[in-house]
């Protein structure tokens, strides 16, 4: 199959990028996409339970966004540095994106906090501004940091908790698994009342959420690894559902990647480790039967994933329709259900 990153490009009027979350959460619009017929329906997210069946299994990512943006200064010179935590490698050691990267070199020490509450030593230099840092005390980092909203959001967020799902539990993400932002506790209960089993996996959202694919051949793109966990209980529930012919509905591309990564051997197994599964058109899905997702950035790995699931031509049709009907795009935007 011939693939080109430019095939996943589209023009979006800037005014359609949602700058603030809609209230209440489940008031967002929902485009329902039928893969078999290509039919599209325009609904509200609160109507989601009407498209679910008793016996369905719905998979959510319970990762919690951490206050990943830190302000620092270079020891000695006082030069200002911005640090964006990307992933925890081990105790006190993090991979981070730093700006201005050209002035932050291996061996340097960075001071964080007004009274130098924490110091970070630069252990190594990577590509595109990535550095490995060792912090003197990582327990202080949540108090020193702030939530890092995506670069296309320019409005301040009045309530930081609004950039968390209502079921967020395990800290570790740089960005929210945004498809889940539309759920309220009441809507989750209505899903359960429909006879749907709700399962929770963990995948900590990393760098790829923020960057487009640069290579024209997407197969040359090296996707950023993300840490994920599927418990034995959840793996067993998923395996049972598949064996019994019940649908697995993933909420968000992160839960899709997590459950598909756990099934790479053919069986759905417990998982605890790094996920680097890059899903492109041509991929054969082993677990996921339906998907809830938002509208993604051009040239992104997420747009490629949904194109793999629904077909590139159908997704192009969906995005044209969404633009025509003035849906809200990206993290705080509207959603679609792909059946």
C-alpha positions in Angstrom: 0.0 0.0 0.0 1.3 3.4 -1.0 1.1 5.9 1.9 2.0 9.6 2.0 1.8 11.8 5.0 0.3 14.5 2.7 -2.7 12.2 2.2 -3.6 13.0 5.9 -3.6 16.8 5.5 -6.6 19.0 5.4 -7.3 22.8 5.8 -9.2 23.9 8.9 -10.4 27.4 9.5 -8.6 28.5 12.8 -12.0 29.6 14.3 -13.0 26.0 14.3 -10.3 25.0 16.9 -12.1 24.8 20.2 -10.5 27.2 22.7 -12.6 26.4 25.7 -14.5 23.2 26.8 -18.2 23.1 26.3 -20.4 22.8 29.4 -21.8 20.5 30.4 -19.2 17.9 29.1 -21.8 15.7 27.4 -23.3 18.7 25.5 -20.6 18.3 22.8 -21.8 17.2 19.3 -21.3 13.6 18.3 -21.0 12.5 14.7 -22.0 8.9 14.3 -20.1 7.1 11.5 -21.2 3.8 10.1 -18.2 2.0 8.5 -20.4 -0.5 6.7 -22.6 2.0 4.9 -20.7 5.3 5.1 -23.8 6.9 6.7 -23.3 9.9 9.0 -25.6 11.1 11.8 -25.4 14.3 13.8 -26.2 13.9 17.5 -25.1 15.1 20.9 -22.7 13.2 23.1 -25.3 12.5 25.7 -27.1 10.3 23.2 -24.1 7.9 23.1 -25.8 5.1 25.2 -28.4 4.8 22.4 -25.8 3.4 20.1 -24.5 0.8 22.6 -25.7 -2.7 23.2 -26.1 -4.8 26.3 -23.0 -6.9 26.6 -20.7 -4.3 24.9 -17.4 -3.7 26.7 -16.2 0.0 26.8 -12.5 0.7 27.4 -11.4 3.9 29.0 -7.9 5.3 29.6 -7.7 6.3 33.3 -4.4 8.2 33.0 -4.3 11.6 34.8 -2.6 14.7 33.4 0.3 15.9 35.4 1.4 19.5 35.8 4.2 19.0 33.3 5.3 22.5 32.4 8.0 23.8 34.7 9.9 27.2 34.8 13.6 27.0 35.5 16.8 29.0 35.4 20.3 28.0 34.5 22.5 27.8 37.7 25.0 30.6 37.6 23.7 32.7 34.7 20.0 32.8 35.7 18.9 32.3 32.0 15.3 31.3 31.8 14.4 27.8 30.7 11.0 26.1 30.1 10.8 22.4 30.8 8.0 20.2 29.6 8.1 16.8 31.3 7.4 14.0 28.8 7.9 10.7 30.6 9.3 9.3 33.8 12.2 6.9 33.0 13.0 5.9 36.6 13.0 7.5 40.1 13.9 11.2 39.7 14.9 10.8 36.0 12.7 12.2 33.3 12.7 12.8 29.6 11.7 16.4 28.9 11.4 18.9 26.1 13.3 22.1 27.0 13.3 25.6 25.5 15.6 27.2 24.4 17.2 23.8 23.8 20.4 25.1 22.2 21.4 26.7 25.5 20.7 23.7 27.6 23.6 21.3 27.3 24.7 18.1 29.0 26.1 18.6 32.5 24.3 21.8 33.1 22.2 22.4 36.3 18.8 24.0 36.3 17.2 25.6 39.3 13.4 25.3 39.8 11.3 27.3 42.3 11.8 30.7 43.8 14.0 29.4 46.6 15.7 26.7 44.4 13.4 24.0 45.8 14.6 21.6 43.2 17.6 21.2 40.9 17.8 19.3 37.6 21.0 18.1 36.1 21.0 17.5 32.3 22.2 13.9 31.8 22.0 13.7 28.0 20.9 15.5 24.9 18.4 14.1 22.3 16.9 15.4 19.1 14.4 18.2 18.7 15.0 19.8 22.1 14.6 16.6 24.2 16.8 16.3 27.3 17.1 13.7 30.0 17.0 15.3 33.4 17.8 14.1 36.9 15.8 16.0 39.6 17.1 16.3 43.1 13.5 15.9 44.5 10.7 14.9 42.2 8.0 15.0 44.9 8.0 18.8 44.7 7.4 18.8 40.9 3.6 18.8 41.0 3.6 21.9 43.2 6.1 23.7 40.9 4.5 22.8 37.6 1.3 23.7 35.7 -0.9 21.8 33.3 0.5 22.2 29.7 -2.4 22.9 27.3 -1.7 22.1 23.6 -0.1 24.9 21.7 -3.2 25.5 19.6 -5.2 26.5 22.7 -4.7 30.2 23.5 -7.4 30.8 26.1 -6.5 30.3 29.7 -8.2 27.4 31.4 -10.3 28.6 34.4 -10.6 25.2 36.0 -7.6 22.9 35.5 -9.7 19.9 36.4 -11.7 20.5 33.2 -8.6 19.1 31.3 -9.0 15.8 33.2 -11.5 13.1 32.5 -13.9 12.5 35.4 -12.4 9.0 35.9 -8.7 10.1 35.7 -6.8 8.2 38.4 -3.2 7.4 37.6 -0.9 10.4 37.1 1.5 10.4 34.2 0.1 12.0 31.0 1.4 15.2 29.5 -1.9 15.7 27.6 -5.4 14.5 28.3 -6.9 11.5 26.5 -9.4 13.9 25.1 -12.2 11.6 23.9 -12.9 10.9 27.5 -13.4 14.5 28.4 -17.1 14.3 27.2 -18.1 11.8 29.9 -19.9 12.9 33.1 -20.5 10.6 36.1 -24.2 10.5 35.1 -23.4 9.5 31.5 -21.1 6.8 32.7 -23.9 5.4 34.9 -26.3 5.5 31.9 -23.8 3.5 30.0 -23.6 0.9 32.7 -27.4 0.9 33.1 -27.5 -0.1 29.4 -25.7 -3.3 30.3 -22.3 -2.2 29.1 -19.1 -3.3 31.0 -16.7 -0.4 31.7 -13.1 -1.3 31.8 -10.1 0.9 32.5 -6.6 0.7 31.1 -3.7 3.1 31.5 -1.6 4.7 28.8 0.3 7.9 29.6 -0.1 10.3 26.7 3.3 11.6 25.5 5.0 13.7 22.9 3.3 12.5 19.7 0.1 14.3 20.7 1.9 17.6 20.1 3.7 17.0 16.9 2.8 16.2 13.2 4.6 13.6 11.2 7.5 15.2 9.3 8.5 12.4 6.9 6.5 12.1 3.7 6.5 8.3 4.1 4.8 7.9 7.5 6.3 4.4 7.9 9.7 6.2 8.5 8.2 8.1 11.4 9.4 6.9 14.8 6.5 7.1 17.2 7.2 8.3 20.7 6.9 5.4 23.3 4.3 5.7 25.9 4.0 3.7 29.2 0.9 1.6 29.6 -0.7 -1.0 31.8 -3.5 -3.6 31.4 -4.3 -5.7 34.4 -4.9 -9.4 34.3 -8.5 -8.8 35.2 -9.1 -6.4 32.3 -7.2 -8.6 29.8 -9.4 -11.5 30.8 -12.6 -9.5 30.5 -11.5 -8.3 27.0 -10.6 -11.9 25.9 -14.0 -13.2 27.2 -15.9 -10.5 25.3 -14.1 -11.3 22.0 -14.6 -15.0 22.5 -18.3 -14.4 23.0 -18.6 -12.1 20.0 -19.4 -9.0 22.1 -18.2 -5.6 20.9 -15.2 -3.8 22.3 -15.7 0.0 22.2 -12.6 2.0 22.9 -12.8 5.5 24.1 -10.0 7.4 22.5 -7.0 6.5 20.3 -4.9 5.9 23.4 -7.1 3.0 24.7 -7.2 1.7 21.1 -3.3 1.6 21.0 -3.2 0.1 24.5 -5.6 -2.9 23.9 -4.2 -3.5 20.4 -0.6 -3.6 21.8 -1.7 -6.1 24.4 -3.0 -8.4 21.6 0.0 -8.4 19.3 0.7 -12.1 20.0 -2.8 -13.0 19.0 -4.1 -13.4 22.6 -5.1 -10.5 24.8 -2.5 -10.5 27.6 -1.8 -8.4 30.7 0.6 -5.6 29.8 3.0 -3.4 31.8 5.6 -1.6 29.7 6.3 0.7 26.9 4.0 1.0 23.9 5.4 1.9 20.5 2.6 0.5 18.3 2.1 2.8 15.2 -1.2 2.0 13.6 -1.4 3.0 9.9 -3.9 2.1 7.1 -3.5 -1.6 6.3 -3.3 -2.6 10.0 -5.7 -5.4 11.0 -7.4 -4.6 14.3 -7.4 -7.5 16.7 -9.6 -6.2 19.5 -11.4 -2.9 18.8 -14.9 -3.1 17.1 -16.0 0.5 17.6 -14.3 3.8 18.7 -15.1 7.1 20.3 -12.7 9.8 19.3 -12.3 13.5 18.7 -11.3 15.3 15.5 -7.5 15.3 15.2 -4.7 17.4 13.8 -3.6 17.2 10.2 -0.6 14.9 9.5 -0.9 13.4 13.0 -0.4 9.8 14.0 -3.9 9.9 15.5 -5.6 10.9 12.2 -3.7 8.0 10.6 -5.0 5.6 13.3 -8.7 6.5 12.8 -8.1 6.3 9.0 -6.8 2.8 9.5 -9.9 1.9 11.5 -12.6 3.5 9.3 -10.8 3.8 5.9 -9.0 6.9 4.6 -11.7 7.9 2.1 -14.5 7.6 4.7 -12.5 9.7 7.3 -11.9 12.3 4.6 -15.6 12.5 4.0 -16.2 12.7 7.7 -13.8 15.6 8.1 -15.3 17.5 5.2 -18.7 17.1 6.7 -17.5 18.2 10.1 -16.0 21.4 8.7 -19.1 22.1 6.6 -21.3 21.6 9.7 -19.0 23.7 11.9 -18.0 21.1 14.4 -15.5 22.1 17.0 -12.0 20.5 16.6 -9.2 19.1 18.7 -8.8 18.7 22.4 -11.8 20.7 23.6 -13.8 20.0 20.5 -16.6 17.6 19.5 -16.5 13.8 19.0 -17.4 11.0 16.7 -18.5 7.5 17.3 -17.2 5.1 14.6 -19.2 1.9 14.4 
